[in-house]
Amino acid sequence: MARLTRFARFGAALLAALFCLHAQAAAPGITGTTFDLSAEANRVSQPDGASIYAWGYGCRTAPAGFSPAGIAGANCPSMQVPGPTLIVKQGDVVTVTLTNNLPAAAGNTSILFPGFQVCAAVLNPDGTCPATQTGVPGVLTREATHGNKVTYSFVAATPGTHSYYSGTQGDLQIEMGLSGALIVLPTSAPGTLAVPTGCRAVSSTLPDGQPDYRNAAAAYNHSATCYDREYLFQFAEMDPRIHSQAEQQAAKACTQSTGCMTVETEPYHPAYFLINGRSMPDDMDPNYAPQYPNQPYNGNPHMHPGELVLLRVIGTGRWQHPFHEHGNHVRVLARDGNLLLSKTDATKLAGPLLFTTTTTPGLAMDGIFYWTGKGLNWDVYGHKAGDGSVCIPDANGYYTADPKAPNYYEWCADHNKALEAHPFGNVGSGGPITLPDARVLTNGAWFGGSPYLGPDATVRATAYNGTTPPSGTVVNPPSAEAGFAYMWHSHNEREITTNNIFPGGMMMMMLVDPQAFTINEGN
């Protein structure tokens, strides 16, 4: 797999330590309007080999469906960290029944759905809340006692990305893993997904013939929120000392609703920093990978040049996490389901361009990321004059005439513009850079000796009769995928470690794949 990382600080040492990435990512979850969940204990794994005792939400009974439809290995265990992503439509009456299967010593538990008017019972046919509520009174919401249930109902009135989490002993229960995401898809009429002007309706394939894995045509019923791919990132941290104390006290006999644990949640010293319940490199394995039975979601975004990538971001821990997306800024669309609109023109968005998307505990954010190659000032496909390649600019300067062309969405101002001053392959010369000898740089699992996009990038950029690397250590064949890898990571350096060992923690790679490579998020 020919990769080019933009994070020079870590360079070849990191690339040599990583392995082939899978294309599976998306924003997978369970669909329907009625969800039967449990809260219970199990274990989660960390890249340092630790098995951590944790609590999580999961499915008591099979959900109505999964999204994307047909995603391989999709399941909803009775406990997972983070909890199942609930995917509903705007206007749906959502009912969530929670069974408290936590140890008796943990006491009561519950779920908060911030931003929604929640009733602790099934809503009446007229939408009102019955006088008799389920569960027992708690400080913030109705709660389920040990072994019993509580039911929550609400109208999913606000589209966008939302969080849900325990409303009981939050300093302990959220830390232990009781949180998750709620995605509300925008509608234009009851039950009908919105397709704002300029957006493409969800179908089986994209214009280039590749699979369409979107949940909706747009993040909101607004023409400026169209997108081509979507990914969900839930950021959290974990203090193993707290989890160890809870495990040691889990067997206590207890009849108190407040529980019988005396877990010290301060001082707080997290050692693990998580994206969707996993740390790097585990977060780059597929969704529903069998080696993580209680951590089903990964953090492995892919895209093609020119695609609009919707990032759904939630802070679910105690700390802020300054997460930096290399390759471009992120345009913020909304926070907690509230579109950021111009005061003078409500048709225009007013969200900022962020260099770092700081995740605040409890806050959800939607934003758009894109990458086109514009501004790099060299031909990212390695074209040269006379090779027969075509780049006819559209009104915005990109080649968009043929969605199936290998250089679809190329920035035409850089077409045929050389990168290398002294090339050793079939590429143009005259550029400002002399690349190192490919035989020096190809003994790694990722970098195949080419700085270019495309399935033939390695061959075009190397000599030696096209045989590179000499040792044959590239995981994918040079004729297949060849893209750019941008490191996405926390800007708090401690948070890119696993138990103080680098690399790890809140780190992943954004993979810009050439148009010719099929991004299959259902394999």
C-alpha positions in Angstrom: 0.0 0.0 0.0 1.8 3.1 -1.2 1.2 5.8 1.5 2.6 9.2 2.0 2.2 10.6 5.6 2.1 14.4 6.1 3.1 14.1 9.8 6.8 14.3 9.3 7.5 14.5 13.0 6.9 10.8 13.5 7.9 9.8 9.9 9.1 6.4 8.9 9.3 5.0 12.4 5.6 5.2 12.8 4.8 3.9 9.3 7.0 0.9 9.9 5.1 0.1 13.0 1.7 0.1 11.4 0.0 -2.5 9.3 -2.5 -2.5 6.4 -5.6 -0.5 7.0 -9.1 -1.7 6.3 -11.5 0.4 4.4 -14.4 -0.2 6.7 -15.6 2.8 8.8 -18.7 4.9 8.2 -21.1 5.7 11.1 -22.6 2.3 11.9 -25.4 1.7 14.3 -28.8 0.2 15.0 -31.9 1.5 13.4 -35.6 1.6 14.4 -37.8 3.5 16.8 -37.9 1.1 19.7 -34.7 0.0 21.4 -34.3 -2.6 24.2 -31.1 -1.9 26.0 -29.2 -3.3 29.0 -26.5 -1.8 31.2 -24.1 -4.4 32.3 -20.4 -5.2 33.1 -17.8 -6.8 30.9 -14.3 -6.2 29.8 -12.6 -4.0 27.1 -9.1 -4.5 25.7 -6.3 -2.1 25.2 -3.3 -2.2 22.8 -0.9 -2.7 25.7 -2.6 -6.1 26.4 -4.6 -4.8 29.4 -8.2 -6.1 29.9 -10.2 -3.4 31.7 -13.3 -4.1 33.7 -16.0 -1.7 32.4 -19.8 -1.0 32.2 -21.6 -0.4 29.0 -25.0 -0.2 27.3 -26.0 -2.9 24.8 -28.9 -4.8 23.3 -31.1 -7.2 25.2 -33.0 -8.2 22.1 -32.1 -7.9 18.4 -32.6 -4.4 17.0 -34.8 -3.7 14.0 -31.9 -3.2 11.7 -28.3 -2.1 11.2 -26.9 0.8 9.2 -25.2 0.7 6.8 -27.4 -2.2 5.6 -25.5 -5.4 5.1 -22.3 -4.4 6.9 -20.3 -7.5 7.5 -20.2 -8.8 11.1 -22.8 -6.3 12.4 -24.0 -7.2 15.8 -25.2 -5.5 19.0 -23.8 -7.3 22.1 -25.5 -6.9 25.5 -22.6 -4.7 26.5 -20.4 -2.4 24.4 -18.2 0.7 24.8 -19.4 3.1 23.7 -23.1 2.1 23.7 -25.0 1.3 20.5 -25.3 4.2 18.1 -29.1 4.8 17.8 -30.0 6.0 14.3 -33.5 7.5 13.9 -35.4 10.0 11.8 -36.5 13.4 12.7 -40.1 13.3 14.1 -39.8 9.7 15.2 -41.3 8.8 18.5 -38.3 7.0 20.1 -38.7 4.5 22.9 -35.8 3.2 24.8 -36.2 0.5 27.5 -33.2 0.1 29.8 -32.7 -3.0 32.0 -30.2 -2.5 34.9 -28.0 -5.6 34.8 -25.1 -3.9 36.6 -23.8 -5.4 39.8 -26.1 -4.8 42.7 -23.3 -2.8 44.4 -23.5 -0.3 41.5 -27.0 0.8 42.5 -29.4 2.4 40.1 -28.7 3.5 36.6 -30.4 5.5 33.9 -30.0 7.3 30.6 -30.1 11.0 29.8 -31.0 12.3 26.3 -29.9 15.9 26.4 -31.8 18.3 24.1 -35.0 16.3 24.0 -38.2 16.4 26.1 -38.1 12.9 27.7 -41.0 11.0 29.3 -40.1 8.0 31.6 -42.9 5.9 30.0 -44.3 5.1 26.6 -46.0 8.2 25.2 -49.8 8.2 24.9 -51.2 8.1 21.4 -51.7 11.8 21.5 -48.0 12.4 22.3 -48.6 13.3 26.0 -46.7 11.7 28.9 -48.7 9.3 31.1 -49.1 10.3 34.7 -47.6 7.0 35.9 -43.8 6.9 35.2 -41.6 3.9 35.0 -38.5 3.4 37.2 -37.9 5.3 40.4 -37.1 9.0 41.0 -33.4 10.0 40.6 -31.6 13.3 40.8 -31.7 14.0 37.0 -34.1 11.5 35.6 -36.1 8.3 36.4 -33.8 5.4 37.2 -33.8 1.6 36.9 -33.1 -0.3 40.1 -30.9 -3.4 40.1 -32.5 -6.1 37.9 -35.4 -3.8 36.9 -36.4 -1.6 33.9 -37.1 2.0 33.1 -38.6 3.2 29.8 -37.9 6.5 28.1 -39.8 8.1 25.2 -39.3 11.3 23.3 -39.9 12.8 19.9 -36.6 13.1 17.9 -37.4 16.7 17.1 -33.9 17.9 16.4 -31.7 16.4 13.6 -28.0 16.0 13.9 -25.6 14.3 16.2 -26.4 13.9 19.9 -25.0 12.1 22.9 -26.7 10.0 25.5 -25.2 8.9 28.8 -26.0 7.8 32.4 -27.7 10.4 34.6 -26.8 8.5 37.8 -23.5 8.9 39.6 -22.1 10.4 36.5 -18.5 10.7 37.8 -18.4 6.9 38.1 -20.9 5.5 35.6 -19.9 7.6 32.6 -16.3 6.9 33.4 -17.1 3.2 33.5 -18.4 3.4 29.9 -22.1 4.2 30.1 -22.4 6.6 27.1 -23.3 6.5 23.4 -24.5 8.4 20.4 -27.9 9.3 18.9 -28.0 10.3 15.2 -31.2 12.0 14.1 -31.6 12.1 10.3 -33.4 15.2 8.9 -36.8 14.8 7.2 -38.8 16.9 4.9 -42.1 15.2 5.8 -43.0 12.5 8.4 -40.8 9.5 7.6 -39.3 11.0 4.5 -35.6 11.8 4.5 -34.8 15.3 3.5 -33.0 15.9 0.2 -32.1 19.6 0.2 -31.5 21.5 -3.1 -28.1 20.4 -4.5 -27.9 17.2 -2.4 -28.0 13.7 -3.8 -30.6 11.3 -2.4 -29.2 8.1 -0.8 -29.0 5.3 -3.4 -27.2 2.1 -3.8 -24.3 3.7 -5.6 -22.5 7.1 -5.9 -22.1 8.9 -9.3 -18.8 7.1 -9.8 -20.5 3.7 -9.4 -19.1 2.9 -6.0 -21.3 2.0 -3.0 -23.2 4.7 -1.2 -22.9 4.2 2.6 -24.5 7.5 3.8 -27.4 7.5 6.3 -28.9 10.5 4.6 -28.4 13.0 1.8 -27.6 15.9 4.2 -26.8 16.3 7.9 -29.7 18.8 8.2 -32.5 20.0 6.0 -30.2 22.7 4.5 -28.5 22.8 1.2 -25.1 23.6 2.8 -25.0 20.4 4.7 -24.8 17.9 1.8 -22.2 15.2 2.3 -20.7 12.2 0.5 -19.3 10.2 3.5 -19.8 10.2 7.2 -17.9 9.1 10.3 -18.7 9.2 14.0 -15.9 9.9 16.6 -16.7 9.6 20.3 -13.7 10.8 22.4 -13.2 9.6 26.0 -10.5 8.8 28.5 -10.2 6.0 31.0 -8.6 5.9 34.5 -7.8 2.2 35.2 -7.5 2.8 38.9 -11.3 3.7 39.1 -12.2 0.6 37.0 -10.1 -1.6 39.2 -11.8 -0.3 42.4 -15.2 -0.9 40.9 -14.2 -4.4 39.9 -13.0 -5.2 43.4 -16.2 -4.0 44.9 -18.7 -5.4 42.3 -19.4 -8.5 44.4 -20.6 -6.6 47.4 -24.0 -7.5 48.7 -26.2 -4.4 48.4 -29.8 -3.3 48.6 -29.2 0.5 48.5 -30.4 2.4 45.5 -27.3 4.6 45.7 -25.1 1.5 45.5 -22.5 0.2 48.0 -19.4 1.1 46.2 -16.9 3.6 47.7 -14.9 4.3 44.5 -12.6 7.3 44.6 -13.1 9.1 41.3 -10.6 11.9 42.2 -7.8 12.6 41.7 -8.3 11.7 38.1 -5.4 10.2 36.2 -6.5 8.6 32.9 -4.0 6.2 31.2 -6.1 5.3 28.1 -7.5 7.7 25.6 -10.2 6.4 23.3 -11.8 7.0 19.9 -15.0 5.0 19.8 -13.9 2.8 22.6 -10.5 1.9 21.1 -7.0 3.3 21.1 -4.6 3.4 18.2 -3.8 1.0 16.5 -6.9 -1.0 17.5 -9.1 1.8 16.2 -7.9 1.1 12.7 -9.1 -2.4 12.6 -12.6 -3.0 11.1 -15.9 -2.3 12.7 -17.2 -5.4 14.4 -13.8 -7.0 14.4 -14.1 -10.3 16.5 -11.1 -9.5 18.6 -13.0 -6.6 20.2 -16.4 -8.1 21.1 -17.3 -5.2 23.4 -15.7 -2.4 21.3 -17.4 -2.7 17.9 -16.7 0.7 16.4 -13.5 1.8 14.7 -11.9 5.1 13.7 -10.6 4.7 10.2 -11.9 7.4 7.8 -11.4 7.1 4.0 -12.3 9.4 1.2 -11.7 10.3 -2.4 -10.5 13.7 -3.5 -13.3 16.2 -3.6 -15.7 14.3 -1.4 -17.5 16.2 1.4 -16.9 14.1 4.6 -19.3 14.7 7.5 -17.6 14.4 10.8 -19.9 13.6 13.8 -17.9 14.4 16.9 -18.9 13.8 20.6 -17.0 14.5 23.8 -18.0 11.7 26.2 -15.4 11.8 28.9 -14.4 14.4 31.6 -11.7 16.2 29.7 -11.5 18.4 26.6 -9.6 16.8 23.8 -8.0 19.1 21.2 -8.3 16.9 18.2 -6.4 17.9 15.1 -7.4 16.8 11.6 -4.4 17.1 9.3 -5.0 17.9 5.6 -7.5 20.7 6.0 -9.6 22.6 8.5 -13.1 21.4 9.5 -16.1 23.6 8.8 -18.4 23.4 11.8 -22.1 23.0 10.8 -23.8 22.7 14.1 -23.4 22.0 17.8 -25.8 19.7 19.7 -28.2 19.8 16.7 -28.2 23.6 16.4 -27.2 24.8 13.0 -24.9 27.8 13.1 -26.6 30.2 10.7 -25.8 33.8 9.7 -27.8 36.4 11.6 -28.2 38.4 8.4 -28.9 35.6 6.0 -30.4 32.4 7.3 -29.6 30.5 4.1 -25.9 30.7 4.9 -23.9 28.8 7.5 -21.8 30.8 9.9 -19.8 28.0 11.6 -16.1 28.5 12.0 -13.2 26.8 10.2 -11.4 24.9 12.9 -7.7 23.9 12.9 -8.5 21.8 16.0 -11.9 20.4 16.8 -11.8 20.7 20.6 -14.3 18.1 22.0 -16.0 19.4 25.2 -17.5 16.8 27.6 -21.2 16.3 26.6 -21.0 18.4 23.5 -21.8 17.0 20.0 -20.6 18.7 16.8 -21.2 18.2 13.1 -18.6 19.4 10.6 -17.4 19.0 7.0 -13.9 18.0 6.0 -12.7 17.9 2.4 -9.5 17.4 0.5 -8.8 18.1 -3.1 -5.0 18.6 -3.6 -5.5 22.3 -4.3 -2.7 24.3 -2.9 -0.1 21.6 -2.9 1.4 23.2 -6.1 2.3 19.9 -7.8 0.5 17.2 -9.8 -0.6 14.7 -7.2 -1.1 12.1 -9.9 2.4 12.4 -11.4 1.2 13.4 -14.9 3.6 14.9 -17.4 3.2 16.6 -20.7 2.6 14.2 -23.6 1.3 11.3 -21.5 -2.2 11.6 -22.8 -3.8 12.6 -19.5 -6.6 15.1 -19.5 -7.6 17.8 -17.0 -10.3 20.2 -18.3 -11.3 22.5 -15.5 -14.9 23.1 -14.6 -16.1 26.5 -13.3 -14.3 25.9 -10.0 -11.1 24.7 -11.5 -11.5 21.0 -11.0 -11.8 18.1 -13.5 -15.3 16.8 -12.9 -16.3 15.8 -16.5 -15.9 12.1 -15.9 -16.7 10.8 -12.3 -15.0 7.5 -13.2 -11.7 9.0 -14.4 -8.6 8.1 -12.3 -7.9 11.8 -11.7 -11.5 12.8 -11.0 -11.6 16.1 -9.1 -7.9 16.9 -9.9 -7.0 20.6 -9.4 -6.3 21.4 -13.0 -4.0 24.4 -12.3 -1.4 21.8 -11.1 -1.9 19.3 -14.0 1.5 18.3 -15.4 3.3 20.4 -12.7 6.4 18.4 -11.7 7.3 17.6 -8.1 10.6 16.1 -8.7 13.8 17.8 -9.8 15.5 14.5 -10.7 12.8 11.8 -11.1 13.8 8.2 -11.3 10.4 7.0 -12.8 8.0 7.8 -15.5 7.0 11.2 -14.2 7.7 14.8 -15.0 10.9 16.5 -14.1 11.7 20.1 -13.1 10.1 20.3 -9.7 11.7 21.6 -6.5 12.2 18.3 -4.8 14.6 15.4 -5.1 13.0 12.3 -3.5 15.2 9.8 -1.7 16.0 6.6 -3.4 13.0 4.3 -3.4 15.1 1.3 -2.3 15.8 3.2 1.0 12.2 4.0 1.8 10.3 0.9 0.8 11.0 -1.5 3.6 7.8 -0.7 5.5 4.2 -1.9 5.5 2.8 1.4 4.1 5.2 3.6 2.1 5.8 2.1 -1.4 8.2 4.7 -2.7 5.6 7.0 -4.4 4.4 10.5 -3.6 1.5 10.1 -6.1 -2.2 9.1 -6.1 -3.4 6.3 -8.3 -3.2 2.5 -8.8 -0.1 2.8 -10.9 1.6 5.4 -8.7 4.3 3.2 -7.4 5.3 1.9 -10.9 5.3 5.4 -12.4 7.5 6.8 -9.6 10.2 4.2 -9.5 12.8 2.7 -11.8 14.4 -0.8 -11.4 11.9 -2.2 -14.0 9.0 -1.3 -11.8 10.0 -3.7 -9.0 9.6 -1.8 -5.7 10.2 -2.4 -2.9 13.0 -4.9 -3.6 12.2 -6.8 -0.5 8.5 -7.1 -1.4 7.3 -5.8 2.0 4.5 -3.6 0.8 1.3 -5.2 2.2 -0.9 -4.3 -0.8 0.4 -4.8 -4.4 1.7 -1.6 -6.1 -0.9 -2.0 -8.8 -3.8 -1.6 -6.2 -4.4 1.1 -3.7 -2.0 4.0 -3.5 -3.2 7.0 -1.4 -2.1 9.7 1.1 -2.3 9.1 4.8 -3.0 12.2 7.0 -2.6 11.6 10.7 -5.5 12.7 12.8 -4.6 12.9 16.5 -5.0 14.8 19.8 -2.8 17.8 20.2 -2.4 16.9 23.8 0.8 14.8 23.5 0.0 12.7 26.4 -3.3 11.6 24.7 -1.4 10.0 21.8 0.0 7.4 24.2 -1.3 4.1 25.6 -0.5 3.9 29.3 2.3 6.5 28.6 3.7 4.5 25.7 3.9 6.2 22.3 2.3 5.7 19.8 -1.3 5.0 20.9 -4.3 6.7 22.3 -6.3 9.3 20.3 -4.6 8.8 16.9 -5.8 7.5 13.6 -5.2 8.1 9.9 -7.4 9.8 7.3 -6.8 8.0 4.1 -7.2 9.9 0.8 -7.7 7.1 -1.7 -7.4 7.5 -5.5 -10.7 7.6 -7.3 -9.9 4.2 -8.9 -9.9 2.5 -5.4 -13.3 1.3 -4.2 -13.9 2.3 -0.6 -15.9 -0.6 0.8 -17.3 0.2 4.2 -19.4 -2.9 4.3 -16.7 -5.6 4.1 
